[in-house]
């Protein structure tokens, strides 16, 4: 996985399997994870001051700090109640 900046090492897991396990074995936790909205953010320099996309490895363009902010449940469900996104 590509990490925009820093030395973070990303891990990959089966979100669907984890969601189904929590739903079956920890229904109260599943309810919280699907209903409570959490806000998280990621600060990066993926854009120039003009808003054009840039590579973090491109030293020829000036970076401009940018923060992505999202608010949603940890486990997002679709209209049918099925897991859509973790």
C-alpha positions in Angstrom: 0.0 0.0 0.0 1.2 3.5 -0.7 1.6 5.8 2.3 1.7 9.4 1.3 4.2 10.6 3.9 6.2 9.3 6.8 7.3 5.8 7.8 3.9 4.3 8.5 3.6 0.7 7.5 0.1 -0.2 6.4 -1.5 -3.6 7.0 -4.2 -5.3 4.9 -7.0 -7.3 6.5 -10.4 -8.8 5.5 -12.7 -6.0 6.6 -15.8 -8.0 5.6 -14.8 -11.0 7.7 -14.0 -8.9 10.7 -17.3 -7.0 10.4 -19.2 -10.3 10.2 -17.3 -11.7 13.2 -18.0 -8.6 15.3 -21.6 -8.6 14.3 -22.1 -12.3 15.3 -19.9 -12.4 18.5 -20.2 -8.8 19.8 -23.5 -7.3 18.6 -23.4 -4.3 21.0 -19.9 -3.3 19.7 -21.2 -3.8 16.1 -24.1 -1.5 16.8 -21.7 1.2 18.0 -19.3 0.7 15.1 -22.2 1.1 12.6 -24.0 4.0 14.3 -21.6 6.3 16.0 -19.9 8.8 13.6 -16.2 9.3 14.1 -14.1 12.1 12.7 -10.6 11.4 11.5 -8.1 13.3 9.4 -5.0 12.9 7.3 -2.6 15.8 6.8 -0.5 15.7 3.7 1.3 17.7 1.0 -0.3 16.1 -2.1 -1.2 19.5 -3.7 0.5 22.7 -4.7 -0.6 26.0 -3.3 -2.8 26.4 -6.5 -4.5 23.1 -5.8 -2.8 21.0 -8.5 -2.0 17.4 -7.5 1.7 16.7 -6.9 3.8 13.7 -5.9 5.3 13.9 -2.4 8.6 12.9 -4.0 8.5 15.8 -6.5 11.0 18.4 -5.2 10.4 20.8 -8.2 7.0 21.8 -7.0 6.1 23.7 -3.8 4.0 21.6 -1.4 1.0 23.1 0.4 -0.2 21.3 3.6 -3.7 19.9 3.1 -5.9 18.1 5.6 -8.6 15.6 4.6 -11.3 15.3 7.2 -14.0 12.7 7.2 -16.9 11.9 9.6 -18.7 8.5 9.4 -19.2 5.3 11.3 -16.2 2.9 11.4 -18.3 0.3 9.6 -20.6 1.8 7.0 -23.7 0.0 5.9 -25.7 0.3 2.7 -29.5 0.9 2.5 -30.0 -2.9 2.9 -28.0 -3.0 6.1 -25.0 -4.8 4.4 -21.5 -3.8 5.2 -20.3 -1.4 2.5 -17.0 0.1 3.8 -14.7 -0.3 6.8 
